[in-house]
Amino acid sequence: MSESAATEQRKKRGLIASVTLFLRQVVGELKKVVWPTRNELSTYFIVVIVFILAIMVYTGVLDFLFSKVVNWVFA
């Protein structure tokens, strides 16, 4: 089916039919998703929290060092 024919088909279908088709496709795609188990989810959660804390410490240390350098240069 050519692109213009597909566009023409969508115009004929109507709003309700288009929304229904969209929702059916969404449900079909969600059925394909492999959802993590509770154990995997808690592991991923802990990994993300530890990573965020590490980045916060790293940024805090850099901020502290840069502020000391700037105070030493300009004071």
PQR file of N, CA, C, O and H, with PARSE charges and radii, in Angstrom:
ATOM      1  N   MET A   1       0.862  -1.169   0.000 -0.4000 1.5000
ATOM      2  CA  MET A   1       0.000   0.000   0.000 -0.0000 2.0000
ATOM      3  C   MET A   1       0.905   1.228   0.000  0.5500 1.7000
ATOM      4  O   MET A   1       1.843   1.319   0.792 -0.5500 1.4000
ATOM      5  N   SER A   2       0.615   2.171  -0.897 -0.4000 1.5000
ATOM      6  CA  SER A   2       1.437   3.365  -0.978 -0.0000 2.0000
ATOM      7  C   SER A   2       1.127   4.309   0.183  0.5500 1.7000
ATOM      8  O   SER A   2       0.138   4.153   0.900 -0.5500 1.4000
ATOM      9  H   SER A   2      -0.147   2.097  -1.540  0.4000 1.0000
ATOM     10  N   GLU A   3       2.008   5.287   0.336 -0.4000 1.5000
ATOM     11  CA  GLU A   3       1.857   6.217   1.465 -0.0000 2.0000
ATOM     12  C   GLU A   3       0.579   7.049   1.332  0.5500 1.7000
ATOM     13  O   GLU A   3      -0.090   7.306   2.333 -0.5500 1.4000
ATOM     14  H   GLU A   3       2.811   5.413  -0.246  0.4000 1.0000
ATOM     15  N   SER A   4       0.232   7.473   0.120 -0.4000 1.5000
ATOM     16  CA  SER A   4      -0.982   8.266  -0.058 -0.0000 2.0000
ATOM     17  C   SER A   4      -2.232   7.406   0.188  0.5500 1.7000
ATOM     18  O   SER A   4      -3.241   7.900   0.692 -0.5500 1.4000
ATOM     19  H   SER A   4       0.775   7.264  -0.693  0.4000 1.0000
ATOM     20  N   ALA A   5      -2.155   6.139  -0.166 -0.4000 1.5000
ATOM     21  CA  ALA A   5      -3.290   5.250   0.075 -0.0000 2.0000
ATOM     22  C   ALA A   5      -3.472   5.011   1.571  0.5500 1.7000
ATOM     23  O   ALA A   5      -4.597   4.920   2.061 -0.5500 1.4000
ATOM     24  H   ALA A   5      -1.335   5.738  -0.575  0.4000 1.0000
ATOM     25  N   ALA A   6      -2.350   4.910   2.296 -0.4000 1.5000
ATOM     26  CA  ALA A   6      -2.432   4.722   3.746 -0.0000 2.0000
ATOM     27  C   ALA A   6      -3.019   5.955   4.406  0.5500 1.7000
ATOM     28  O   ALA A   6      -3.823   5.840   5.331 -0.5500 1.4000
ATOM     29  H   ALA A   6      -1.435   4.984   1.898  0.4000 1.0000
ATOM     30  N   THR A   7      -2.624   7.141   3.941 -0.4000 1.5000
ATOM     31  CA  THR A   7      -3.171   8.380   4.482 -0.0000 2.0000
ATOM     32  C   THR A   7      -4.664   8.473   4.196  0.5500 1.7000
ATOM     33  O   THR A   7      -5.439   8.894   5.055 -0.5500 1.4000
ATOM     34  H   THR A   7      -1.971   7.235   3.190  0.4000 1.0000
ATOM     35  N   GLU A   8      -5.059   8.087   3.009 -0.4000 1.5000
ATOM     36  CA  GLU A   8      -6.475   8.106   2.630 -0.0000 2.0000
ATOM     37  C   GLU A   8      -7.267   7.126   3.497  0.5500 1.7000
ATOM     38  O   GLU A   8      -8.390   7.426   3.901 -0.5500 1.4000
ATOM     39  H   GLU A   8      -4.430   7.745   2.312  0.4000 1.0000
ATOM     40  N   GLN A   9      -6.688   5.951   3.785 -0.4000 1.5000
ATOM     41  CA  GLN A   9      -7.344   4.946   4.624 -0.0000 2.0000
ATOM     42  C   GLN A   9      -7.561   5.503   6.035  0.5500 1.7000
ATOM     43  O   GLN A   9      -8.619   5.293   6.628 -0.5500 1.4000
ATOM     44  H   GLN A   9      -5.775   5.707   3.457  0.4000 1.0000
ATOM     45  N   ARG A  10      -6.542   6.225   6.581 -0.4000 1.5000
ATOM     46  CA  ARG A  10      -6.677   6.803   7.922 -0.0000 2.0000
ATOM     47  C   ARG A  10      -7.783   7.850   7.954  0.5500 1.7000
ATOM     48  O   ARG A  10      -8.522   7.941   8.935 -0.5500 1.4000
ATOM     49  H   ARG A  10      -5.683   6.396   6.099  0.4000 1.0000
ATOM     50  N   LYS A  11      -7.901   8.625   6.913 -0.4000 1.5000
ATOM     51  CA  LYS A  11      -8.940   9.655   6.876 -0.0000 2.0000
ATOM     52  C   LYS A  11     -10.324   9.023   6.892  0.5500 1.7000
ATOM     53  O   LYS A  11     -11.235   9.558   7.523 -0.5500 1.4000
ATOM     54  H   LYS A  11      -7.301   8.551   6.117  0.4000 1.0000
ATOM     55  N   LYS A  12     -10.496   7.911   6.222 -0.4000 1.5000
ATOM     56  CA  LYS A  12     -11.792   7.246   6.139 -0.0000 2.0000
ATOM     57  C   LYS A  12     -12.153   6.572   7.465  0.5500 1.7000
ATOM     58  O   LYS A  12     -13.330   6.457   7.805 -0.5500 1.4000
ATOM     59  H   LYS A  12      -9.756   7.476   5.710  0.4000 1.0000
ATOM     60  N   ARG A  13     -11.153   6.134   8.199 -0.4000 1.5000
ATOM     61  CA  ARG A  13     -11.378   5.322   9.392 -0.0000 2.0000
ATOM     62  C   ARG A  13     -12.142   6.072  10.476  0.5500 1.7000
ATOM     63  O   ARG A  13     -13.046   5.495  11.081 -0.5500 1.4000
ATOM     64  H   ARG A  13     -10.197   6.227   7.922  0.4000 1.0000
ATOM     65  N   GLY A  14     -11.825   7.309  10.740 -0.4000 1.5000
ATOM     66  CA  GLY A  14     -12.516   8.054  11.773 -0.0000 2.0000
ATOM     67  C   GLY A  14     -11.714   8.091  13.060  0.5500 1.7000
ATOM     68  O   GLY A  14     -10.797   7.296  13.267 -0.5500 1.4000
ATOM     69  H   GLY A  14     -11.091   7.778  10.248  0.4000 1.0000
ATOM     70  N   LEU A  15     -12.074   9.016  13.907 -0.4000 1.5000
ATOM     71  CA  LEU A  15     -11.325   9.270  15.132 -0.0000 2.0000
ATOM     72  C   LEU A  15     -11.432   8.109  16.117  0.5500 1.7000
ATOM     73  O   LEU A  15     -10.420   7.663  16.660 -0.5500 1.4000
ATOM     74  H   LEU A  15     -12.819   9.661  13.739  0.4000 1.0000
ATOM     75  N   ILE A  16     -12.641   7.618  16.351 -0.4000 1.5000
ATOM     76  CA  ILE A  16     -12.833   6.553  17.351 -0.0000 2.0000
ATOM     77  C   ILE A  16     -12.105   5.291  16.921  0.5500 1.7000
ATOM     78  O   ILE A  16     -11.464   4.633  17.741 -0.5500 1.4000
ATOM     79  H   ILE A  16     -13.463   7.980  15.910  0.4000 1.0000
ATOM     80  N   ALA A  17     -12.196   4.951  15.652 -0.4000 1.5000
ATOM     81  CA  ALA A  17     -11.519   3.752  15.151 -0.0000 2.0000
ATOM     82  C   ALA A  17     -10.000   3.910  15.247  0.5500 1.7000
ATOM     83  O   ALA A  17      -9.297   2.947  15.554 -0.5500 1.4000
ATOM     84  H   ALA A  17     -12.717   5.485  14.986  0.4000 1.0000
ATOM     85  N   SER A  18      -9.494   5.106  14.989 -0.4000 1.5000
ATOM     86  CA  SER A  18      -8.056   5.336  15.085 -0.0000 2.0000
ATOM     87  C   SER A  18      -7.572   5.209  16.523  0.5500 1.7000
ATOM     88  O   SER A  18      -6.525   4.613  16.778 -0.5500 1.4000
ATOM     89  H   SER A  18     -10.064   5.889  14.740  0.4000 1.0000
ATOM     90  N   VAL A  19      -8.324   5.764  17.456 -0.4000 1.5000
ATOM     91  CA  VAL A  19      -7.951   5.676  18.866 -0.0000 2.0000
ATOM     92  C   VAL A  19      -8.014   4.225  19.329  0.5500 1.7000
ATOM     93  O   VAL A  19      -7.132   3.772  20.059 -0.5500 1.4000
ATOM     94  H   VAL A  19      -9.174   6.249  17.249  0.4000 1.0000
ATOM     95  N   THR A  20      -9.032   3.502  18.918 -0.4000 1.5000
ATOM     96  CA  THR A  20      -9.165   2.094  19.289 -0.0000 2.0000
ATOM     97  C   THR A  20      -7.996   1.276  18.745  0.5500 1.7000
ATOM     98  O   THR A  20      -7.440   0.437  19.453 -0.5500 1.4000
ATOM     99  H   THR A  20      -9.748   3.870  18.326  0.4000 1.0000
ATOM    100  N   LEU A  21      -7.626   1.519  17.496 -0.4000 1.5000
ATOM    101  CA  LEU A  21      -6.490   0.826  16.894 -0.0000 2.0000
ATOM    102  C   LEU A  21      -5.206   1.143  17.653  0.5500 1.7000
ATOM    103  O   LEU A  21      -4.403   0.252  17.930 -0.5500 1.4000
ATOM    104  H   LEU A  21      -8.078   2.201  16.921  0.4000 1.0000
ATOM    105  N   PHE A  22      -5.021   2.407  17.985 -0.4000 1.5000
ATOM    106  CA  PHE A  22      -3.837   2.821  18.737 -0.0000 2.0000
ATOM    107  C   PHE A  22      -3.769   2.100  20.085  0.5500 1.7000
ATOM    108  O   PHE A  22      -2.716   1.589  20.465 -0.5500 1.4000
ATOM    109  H   PHE A  22      -5.673   3.131  17.761  0.4000 1.0000
ATOM    110  N   LEU A  23      -4.892   2.061  20.804 -0.4000 1.5000
ATOM    111  CA  LEU A  23      -4.904   1.417  22.113 -0.0000 2.0000
ATOM    112  C   LEU A  23      -4.644  -0.086  21.997  0.5500 1.7000
ATOM    113  O   LEU A  23      -3.953  -0.661  22.838 -0.5500 1.4000
ATOM    114  H   LEU A  23      -5.747   2.477  20.495  0.4000 1.0000
ATOM    115  N   ARG A  24      -5.192  -0.723  20.963 -0.4000 1.5000
ATOM    116  CA  ARG A  24      -4.929  -2.152  20.756 -0.0000 2.0000
ATOM    117  C   ARG A  24      -3.443  -2.392  20.490  0.5500 1.7000
ATOM    118  O   ARG A  24      -2.870  -3.365  20.980 -0.5500 1.4000
ATOM    119  H   ARG A  24      -5.754  -0.257  20.280  0.4000 1.0000
ATOM    120  N   GLN A  25      -2.832  -1.514  19.724 -0.4000 1.5000
ATOM    121  CA  GLN A  25      -1.417  -1.658  19.436 -0.0000 2.0000
ATOM    122  C   GLN A  25      -0.574  -1.430  20.691  0.5500 1.7000
ATOM    123  O   GLN A  25       0.427  -2.116  20.896 -0.5500 1.4000
ATOM    124  H   GLN A  25      -3.298  -0.724  19.326  0.4000 1.0000
ATOM    125  N   VAL A  26      -0.970  -0.474  21.527 -0.4000 1.5000
ATOM    126  CA  VAL A  26      -0.258  -0.228  22.779 -0.0000 2.0000
ATOM    127  C   VAL A  26      -0.327  -1.461  23.676  0.5500 1.7000
ATOM    128  O   VAL A  26       0.691  -1.885  24.223 -0.5500 1.4000
ATOM    129  H   VAL A  26      -1.783   0.083  21.360  0.4000 1.0000
ATOM    130  N   VAL A  27      -1.508  -2.035  23.830 -0.4000 1.5000
ATOM    131  CA  VAL A  27      -1.669  -3.230  24.659 -0.0000 2.0000
ATOM    132  C   VAL A  27      -0.845  -4.373  24.081  0.5500 1.7000
ATOM    133  O   VAL A  27      -0.217  -5.120  24.832 -0.5500 1.4000
ATOM    134  H   VAL A  27      -2.335  -1.690  23.386  0.4000 1.0000
ATOM    135  N   GLY A  28      -0.838  -4.519  22.766 -0.4000 1.5000
ATOM    136  CA  GLY A  28      -0.041  -5.568  22.129 -0.0000 2.0000
ATOM    137  C   GLY A  28       1.443  -5.403  22.399  0.5500 1.7000
ATOM    138  O   GLY A  28       2.141  -6.385  22.651 -0.5500 1.4000
ATOM    139  H   GLY A  28      -1.348  -3.912  22.157  0.4000 1.0000
ATOM    140  N   GLU A  29       1.933  -4.173  22.348 -0.4000 1.5000
ATOM    141  CA  GLU A  29       3.350  -3.930  22.635 -0.0000 2.0000
ATOM    142  C   GLU A  29       3.663  -4.148  24.107  0.5500 1.7000
ATOM    143  O   GLU A  29       4.732  -4.660  24.440 -0.5500 1.4000
ATOM    144  H   GLU A  29       1.366  -3.376  22.143  0.4000 1.0000
ATOM    145  N   LEU A  30       2.752  -3.771  24.990 -0.4000 1.5000
ATOM    146  CA  LEU A  30       2.991  -3.976  26.424 -0.0000 2.0000
ATOM    147  C   LEU A  30       3.033  -5.455  26.788  0.5500 1.7000
ATOM    148  O   LEU A  30       3.706  -5.837  27.746 -0.5500 1.4000
ATOM    149  H   LEU A  30       1.884  -3.355  24.719  0.4000 1.0000
ATOM    150  N   LYS A  31       2.324  -6.287  26.036 -0.4000 1.5000
ATOM    151  CA  LYS A  31       2.366  -7.729  26.292 -0.0000 2.0000
ATOM    152  C   LYS A  31       3.726  -8.309  25.933  0.5500 1.7000
ATOM    153  O   LYS A  31       4.093  -9.366  26.445 -0.5500 1.4000
ATOM    154  H   LYS A  31       1.778  -5.977  25.258  0.4000 1.0000
ATOM    155  N   LYS A  32       4.478  -7.647  25.070 -0.4000 1.5000
ATOM    156  CA  LYS A  32       5.801  -8.118  24.658 -0.0000 2.0000
ATOM    157  C   LYS A  32       6.886  -7.740  25.669  0.5500 1.7000
ATOM    158  O   LYS A  32       7.982  -8.300  25.638 -0.5500 1.4000
ATOM    159  H   LYS A  32       4.180  -6.788  24.653  0.4000 1.0000
ATOM    160  N   VAL A  33       6.588  -6.801  26.556 -0.4000 1.5000
ATOM    161  CA  VAL A  33       7.589  -6.314  27.504 -0.0000 2.0000
ATOM    162  C   VAL A  33       7.907  -7.393  28.525  0.5500 1.7000
ATOM    163  O   VAL A  33       7.013  -8.064  29.041 -0.5500 1.4000
ATOM    164  H   VAL A  33       5.698  -6.347  26.581  0.4000 1.0000
ATOM    165  N   VAL A  34       9.197  -7.552  28.810 -0.4000 1.5000
ATOM    166  CA  VAL A  34       9.634  -8.467  29.857 -0.0000 2.0000
ATOM    167  C   VAL A  34       9.830  -7.627  31.112  0.5500 1.7000
ATOM    168  O   VAL A  34      10.799  -6.875  31.214 -0.5500 1.4000
ATOM    169  H   VAL A  34       9.923  -7.008  28.391  0.4000 1.0000
ATOM    170  N   TRP A  35       8.926  -7.749  32.051 -0.4000 1.5000
ATOM    171  CA  TRP A  35       8.975  -6.941  33.256 -0.0000 2.0000
ATOM    172  C   TRP A  35       9.952  -7.558  34.248  0.5500 1.7000
ATOM    173  O   TRP A  35      10.031  -8.782  34.351 -0.5500 1.4000
ATOM    174  H   TRP A  35       8.138  -8.360  31.968  0.4000 1.0000
ATOM    175  N   PRO A  36      10.709  -6.719  34.992 -0.5600 1.5000
ATOM    176  CA  PRO A  36      11.655  -7.277  35.963  0.2800 2.0000
ATOM    177  C   PRO A  36      10.925  -7.890  37.157  0.5500 1.7000
ATOM    178  O   PRO A  36       9.822  -7.481  37.519 -0.5500 1.4000
ATOM    179  N   THR A  37      11.580  -8.884  37.753 -0.4000 1.5000
ATOM    180  CA  THR A  37      11.022  -9.484  38.956 -0.0000 2.0000
ATOM    181  C   THR A  37      11.232  -8.526  40.123  0.5500 1.7000
ATOM    182  O   THR A  37      11.956  -7.539  39.999 -0.5500 1.4000
ATOM    183  H   THR A  37      12.476  -9.216  37.459  0.4000 1.0000
ATOM    184  N   ARG A  38      10.605  -8.816  41.243 -0.4000 1.5000
ATOM    185  CA  ARG A  38      10.748  -7.951  42.424 -0.0000 2.0000
ATOM    186  C   ARG A  38      12.212  -7.904  42.863  0.5500 1.7000
ATOM    187  O   ARG A  38      12.705  -6.850  43.264 -0.5500 1.4000
ATOM    188  H   ARG A  38      10.017  -9.619  41.344  0.4000 1.0000
ATOM    189  N   ASN A  39      12.906  -9.041  42.789 -0.4000 1.5000
ATOM    190  CA  ASN A  39      14.304  -9.105  43.184 -0.0000 2.0000
ATOM    191  C   ASN A  39      15.173  -8.251  42.246  0.5500 1.7000
ATOM    192  O   ASN A  39      16.035  -7.503  42.709 -0.5500 1.4000
ATOM    193  H   ASN A  39      12.505  -9.897  42.464  0.4000 1.0000
ATOM    194  N   GLU A  40      14.948  -8.363  40.943 -0.4000 1.5000
ATOM    195  CA  GLU A  40      15.690  -7.554  39.980 -0.0000 2.0000
ATOM    196  C   GLU A  40      15.408  -6.078  40.186  0.5500 1.7000
ATOM    197  O   GLU A  40      16.320  -5.253  40.131 -0.5500 1.4000
ATOM    198  H   GLU A  40      14.248  -8.971  40.567  0.4000 1.0000
ATOM    199  N   LEU A  41      14.158  -5.746  40.423 -0.4000 1.5000
ATOM    200  CA  LEU A  41      13.771  -4.357  40.610 -0.0000 2.0000
ATOM    201  C   LEU A  41      14.455  -3.752  41.836  0.5500 1.7000
ATOM    202  O   LEU A  41      14.945  -2.624  41.780 -0.5500 1.4000
ATOM    203  H   LEU A  41      13.417  -6.416  40.468  0.4000 1.0000
ATOM    204  N   SER A  42      14.490  -4.495  42.938 -0.4000 1.5000
ATOM    205  CA  SER A  42      15.155  -3.970  44.139 -0.0000 2.0000
ATOM    206  C   SER A  42      16.653  -3.843  43.908  0.5500 1.7000
ATOM    207  O   SER A  42      17.270  -2.899  44.403 -0.5500 1.4000
ATOM    208  H   SER A  42      14.092  -5.411  42.984  0.4000 1.0000
ATOM    209  N   THR A  43      17.254  -4.770  43.167 -0.4000 1.5000
ATOM    210  CA  THR A  43      18.680  -4.671  42.854 -0.0000 2.0000
ATOM    211  C   THR A  43      18.962  -3.433  42.005  0.5500 1.7000
ATOM    212  O   THR A  43      19.899  -2.687  42.288 -0.5500 1.4000
ATOM    213  H   THR A  43      16.753  -5.536  42.764  0.4000 1.0000
ATOM    214  N   TYR A  44      18.166  -3.216  40.977 -0.4000 1.5000
ATOM    215  CA  TYR A  44      18.347  -2.042  40.120 -0.0000 2.0000
ATOM    216  C   TYR A  44      18.165  -0.760  40.922  0.5500 1.7000
ATOM    217  O   TYR A  44      18.910   0.203  40.736 -0.5500 1.4000
ATOM    218  H   TYR A  44      17.405  -3.822  40.747  0.4000 1.0000
ATOM    219  N   PHE A  45      17.183  -0.745  41.808 -0.4000 1.5000
ATOM    220  CA  PHE A  45      16.923   0.423  42.639 -0.0000 2.0000
ATOM    221  C   PHE A  45      18.143   0.746  43.506  0.5500 1.7000
ATOM    222  O   PHE A  45      18.562   1.901  43.591 -0.5500 1.4000
ATOM    223  H   PHE A  45      16.579  -1.527  41.959  0.4000 1.0000
ATOM    224  N   ILE A  46      18.705  -0.271  44.144 -0.4000 1.5000
ATOM    225  CA  ILE A  46      19.871  -0.056  45.009 -0.0000 2.0000
ATOM    226  C   ILE A  46      21.070   0.421  44.187  0.5500 1.7000
ATOM    227  O   ILE A  46      21.801   1.310  44.624 -0.5500 1.4000
ATOM    228  H   ILE A  46      18.365  -1.209  44.076  0.4000 1.0000
ATOM    229  N   VAL A  47      21.275  -0.151  43.018 -0.4000 1.5000
ATOM    230  CA  VAL A  47      22.383   0.272  42.152 -0.0000 2.0000
ATOM    231  C   VAL A  47      22.232   1.743  41.772  0.5500 1.7000
ATOM    232  O   VAL A  47      23.209   2.492  41.800 -0.5500 1.4000
ATOM    233  H   VAL A  47      20.681  -0.873  42.663  0.4000 1.0000
ATOM    234  N   VAL A  48      21.035   2.157  41.423 -0.4000 1.5000
ATOM    235  CA  VAL A  48      20.801   3.553  41.035 -0.0000 2.0000
ATOM    236  C   VAL A  48      21.038   4.480  42.221  0.5500 1.7000
ATOM    237  O   VAL A  48      21.669   5.524  42.059 -0.5500 1.4000
ATOM    238  H   VAL A  48      20.242   1.548  41.400  0.4000 1.0000
ATOM    239  N   ILE A  49      20.551   4.128  43.404 -0.4000 1.5000
ATOM    240  CA  ILE A  49      20.734   4.967  44.585 -0.0000 2.0000
ATOM    241  C   ILE A  49      22.215   5.092  44.931  0.5500 1.7000
ATOM    242  O   ILE A  49      22.685   6.189  45.236 -0.5500 1.4000
ATOM    243  H   ILE A  49      20.039   3.280  43.536  0.4000 1.0000
ATOM    244  N   VAL A  50      22.956   3.989  44.889 -0.4000 1.5000
ATOM    245  CA  VAL A  50      24.397   4.027  45.184 -0.0000 2.0000
ATOM    246  C   VAL A  50      25.118   4.895  44.154  0.5500 1.7000
ATOM    247  O   VAL A  50      25.984   5.691  44.517 -0.5500 1.4000
ATOM    248  H   VAL A  50      22.575   3.098  44.642  0.4000 1.0000
ATOM    249  N   PHE A  51      24.776   4.751  42.895 -0.4000 1.5000
ATOM    250  CA  PHE A  51      25.405   5.563  41.853 -0.0000 2.0000
ATOM    251  C   PHE A  51      25.116   7.046  42.065  0.5500 1.7000
ATOM    252  O   PHE A  51      26.021   7.872  41.946 -0.5500 1.4000
ATOM    253  H   PHE A  51      24.072   4.104  42.601  0.4000 1.0000
ATOM    254  N   ILE A  52      23.882   7.392  42.376 -0.4000 1.5000
ATOM    255  CA  ILE A  52      23.530   8.795  42.622 -0.0000 2.0000
ATOM    256  C   ILE A  52      24.291   9.338  43.822  0.5500 1.7000
ATOM    257  O   ILE A  52      24.784  10.465  43.780 -0.5500 1.4000
ATOM    258  H   ILE A  52      23.147   6.722  42.473  0.4000 1.0000
ATOM    259  N   LEU A  53      24.394   8.554  44.893 -0.4000 1.5000
ATOM    260  CA  LEU A  53      25.149   8.993  46.061 -0.0000 2.0000
ATOM    261  C   LEU A  53      26.623   9.197  45.720  0.5500 1.7000
ATOM    262  O   LEU A  53      27.231  10.164  46.180 -0.5500 1.4000
ATOM    263  H   LEU A  53      23.994   7.639  44.927  0.4000 1.0000
ATOM    264  N   ALA A  54      27.203   8.303  44.922 -0.4000 1.5000
ATOM    265  CA  ALA A  54      28.604   8.448  44.514 -0.0000 2.0000
ATOM    266  C   ALA A  54      28.806   9.727  43.713  0.5500 1.7000
ATOM    267  O   ALA A  54      29.778  10.450  43.934 -0.5500 1.4000
ATOM    268  H   ALA A  54      26.709   7.518  44.549  0.4000 1.0000
ATOM    269  N   ILE A  55      27.905  10.012  42.791 -0.4000 1.5000
ATOM    270  CA  ILE A  55      28.009  11.244  41.994 -0.0000 2.0000
ATOM    271  C   ILE A  55      27.853  12.473  42.885  0.5500 1.7000
ATOM    272  O   ILE A  55      28.534  13.477  42.677 -0.5500 1.4000
ATOM    273  H   ILE A  55      27.116   9.425  42.611  0.4000 1.0000
ATOM    274  N   MET A  56      26.958  12.405  43.882 -0.4000 1.5000
ATOM    275  CA  MET A  56      26.777  13.535  44.810 -0.0000 2.0000
ATOM    276  C   MET A  56      28.051  13.783  45.611  0.5500 1.7000
ATOM    277  O   MET A  56      28.459  14.932  45.779 -0.5500 1.4000
ATOM    278  H   MET A  56      26.405  11.590  44.052  0.4000 1.0000
ATOM    279  N   VAL A  57      28.683  12.720  46.105 -0.4000 1.5000
ATOM    280  CA  VAL A  57      29.925  12.880  46.871 -0.0000 2.0000
ATOM    281  C   VAL A  57      31.015  13.448  45.981  0.5500 1.7000
ATOM    282  O   VAL A  57      31.725  14.372  46.380 -0.5500 1.4000
ATOM    283  H   VAL A  57      28.351  11.787  45.968  0.4000 1.0000
ATOM    284  N   TYR A  58      31.153  12.904  44.776 -0.4000 1.5000
ATOM    285  CA  TYR A  58      32.161  13.383  43.831 -0.0000 2.0000
ATOM    286  C   TYR A  58      31.962  14.868  43.527  0.5500 1.7000
ATOM    287  O   TYR A  58      32.919  15.641  43.553 -0.5500 1.4000
ATOM    288  H   TYR A  58      30.577  12.154  44.453  0.4000 1.0000
ATOM    289  N   THR A  59      30.737  15.260  43.241 -0.4000 1.5000
ATOM    290  CA  THR A  59      30.440  16.660  42.941 -0.0000 2.0000
ATOM    291  C   THR A  59      30.670  17.543  44.169  0.5500 1.7000
ATOM    292  O   THR A  59      31.182  18.655  44.045 -0.5500 1.4000
ATOM    293  H   THR A  59      29.960  14.631  43.219  0.4000 1.0000
ATOM    294  N   GLY A  60      30.297  17.055  45.338 -0.4000 1.5000
ATOM    295  CA  GLY A  60      30.509  17.822  46.564 -0.0000 2.0000
ATOM    296  C   GLY A  60      31.983  18.047  46.846  0.5500 1.7000
ATOM    297  O   GLY A  60      32.378  19.144  47.239 -0.5500 1.4000
ATOM    298  H   GLY A  60      29.881  16.152  45.438  0.4000 1.0000
ATOM    299  N   VAL A  61      32.800  17.020  46.652 -0.4000 1.5000
ATOM    300  CA  VAL A  61      34.244  17.160  46.869 -0.0000 2.0000
ATOM    301  C   VAL A  61      34.829  18.144  45.870  0.5500 1.7000
ATOM    302  O   VAL A  61      35.621  19.007  46.249 -0.5500 1.4000
ATOM    303  H   VAL A  61      32.478  16.128  46.333  0.4000 1.0000
ATOM    304  N   LEU A  62      34.458  18.032  44.609 -0.4000 1.5000
ATOM    305  CA  LEU A  62      34.949  18.990  43.611 -0.0000 2.0000
ATOM    306  C   LEU A  62      34.515  20.415  43.944  0.5500 1.7000
ATOM    307  O   LEU A  62      35.308  21.348  43.817 -0.5500 1.4000
ATOM    308  H   LEU A  62      33.815  17.330  44.301  0.4000 1.0000
ATOM    309  N   ASP A  63      33.284  20.588  44.360 -0.4000 1.5000
ATOM    310  CA  ASP A  63      32.788  21.906  44.729 -0.0000 2.0000
ATOM    311  C   ASP A  63      33.594  22.472  45.902  0.5500 1.7000
ATOM    312  O   ASP A  63      33.971  23.644  45.892 -0.5500 1.4000
ATOM    313  H   ASP A  63      32.640  19.830  44.463  0.4000 1.0000
ATOM    314  N   PHE A  64      33.850  21.652  46.893 -0.4000 1.5000
ATOM    315  CA  PHE A  64      34.628  22.079  48.049 -0.0000 2.0000
ATOM    316  C   PHE A  64      36.047  22.484  47.631  0.5500 1.7000
ATOM    317  O   PHE A  64      36.548  23.529  48.048 -0.5500 1.4000
ATOM    318  H   PHE A  64      33.543  20.700  46.902  0.4000 1.0000
ATOM    319  N   LEU A  65      36.687  21.652  46.806 -0.4000 1.5000
ATOM    320  CA  LEU A  65      38.050  21.956  46.370 -0.0000 2.0000
ATOM    321  C   LEU A  65      38.102  23.231  45.531  0.5500 1.7000
ATOM    322  O   LEU A  65      38.974  24.076  45.734 -0.5500 1.4000
ATOM    323  H   LEU A  65      36.280  20.804  46.468  0.4000 1.0000
ATOM    324  N   PHE A  66      37.169  23.370  44.590 -0.4000 1.5000
ATOM    325  CA  PHE A  66      37.152  24.566  43.758 -0.0000 2.0000
ATOM    326  C   PHE A  66      36.882  25.819  44.583  0.5500 1.7000
ATOM    327  O   PHE A  66      37.470  26.868  44.321 -0.5500 1.4000
ATOM    328  H   PHE A  66      36.461  22.684  44.426  0.4000 1.0000
ATOM    329  N   SER A  67      36.007  25.724  45.568 -0.4000 1.5000
ATOM    330  CA  SER A  67      35.740  26.899  46.405 -0.0000 2.0000
ATOM    331  C   SER A  67      36.981  27.273  47.217  0.5500 1.7000
ATOM    332  O   SER A  67      37.255  28.459  47.404 -0.5500 1.4000
ATOM    333  H   SER A  67      35.529  24.872  45.781  0.4000 1.0000
ATOM    334  N   LYS A  68      37.735  26.283  47.700 -0.4000 1.5000
ATOM    335  CA  LYS A  68      38.978  26.570  48.421 -0.0000 2.0000
ATOM    336  C   LYS A  68      39.999  27.225  47.496  0.5500 1.7000
ATOM    337  O   LYS A  68      40.668  28.180  47.893 -0.5500 1.4000
ATOM    338  H   LYS A  68      37.512  25.320  47.548  0.4000 1.0000
ATOM    339  N   VAL A  69      40.124  26.727  46.274 -0.4000 1.5000
ATOM    340  CA  VAL A  69      41.068  27.309  45.301 -0.0000 2.0000
ATOM    341  C   VAL A  69      40.654  28.741  44.977  0.5500 1.7000
ATOM    342  O   VAL A  69      41.496  29.639  44.963 -0.5500 1.4000
ATOM    343  H   VAL A  69      39.581  25.951  45.952  0.4000 1.0000
ATOM    344  N   VAL A  70      39.381  28.960  44.720 -0.4000 1.5000
ATOM    345  CA  VAL A  70      38.909  30.312  44.384 -0.0000 2.0000
ATOM    346  C   VAL A  70      39.118  31.263  45.566  0.5500 1.7000
ATOM    347  O   VAL A  70      39.543  32.401  45.369 -0.5500 1.4000
ATOM    348  H   VAL A  70      38.697  28.231  44.732  0.4000 1.0000
ATOM    349  N   ASN A  71      38.830  30.817  46.775 -0.4000 1.5000
ATOM    350  CA  ASN A  71      39.081  31.667  47.957 -0.0000 2.0000
ATOM    351  C   ASN A  71      40.558  31.954  48.128  0.5500 1.7000
ATOM    352  O   ASN A  71      40.921  33.059  48.532 -0.5500 1.4000
ATOM    353  H   ASN A  71      38.484  29.893  46.935  0.4000 1.0000
ATOM    354  N   TRP A  72      41.416  31.001  47.837 -0.4000 1.5000
ATOM    355  CA  TRP A  72      42.856  31.209  47.966 -0.0000 2.0000
ATOM    356  C   TRP A  72      43.351  32.185  46.892  0.5500 1.7000
ATOM    357  O   TRP A  72      44.215  33.016  47.172 -0.5500 1.4000
ATOM    358  H   TRP A  72      41.121  30.104  47.509  0.4000 1.0000
ATOM    359  N   VAL A  73      42.808  32.094  45.649 -0.4000 1.5000
ATOM    360  CA  VAL A  73      43.254  32.978  44.567 -0.0000 2.0000
ATOM    361  C   VAL A  73      42.766  34.402  44.788  0.5500 1.7000
ATOM    362  O   VAL A  73      43.533  35.344  44.592 -0.5500 1.4000
ATOM    363  H   VAL A  73      42.107  31.419  45.422  0.4000 1.0000
ATOM    364  N   PHE A  74      41.524  34.585  45.188 -0.4000 1.5000
ATOM    365  CA  PHE A  74      40.946  35.912  45.263 -0.0000 2.0000
ATOM    366  C   PHE A  74      40.980  36.516  46.655  0.5500 1.7000
ATOM    367  O   PHE A  74      40.609  37.681  46.800 -0.5500 1.4000
ATOM    368  H   PHE A  74      40.900  33.819  45.348  0.4000 1.0000
ATOM    369  N   ALA A  75      41.393  35.813  47.665 -0.4000 1.5000
ATOM    370  CA  ALA A  75      41.411  36.363  49.020 -0.0000 2.0000
ATOM    371  C   ALA A  75      42.775  36.912  49.376  0.5500 1.7000
ATOM    372  O   ALA A  75      42.969  37.414  50.483 -0.5500 1.4000
ATOM    373  H   ALA A  75      41.694  34.866  47.546  0.4000 1.0000
TER
END
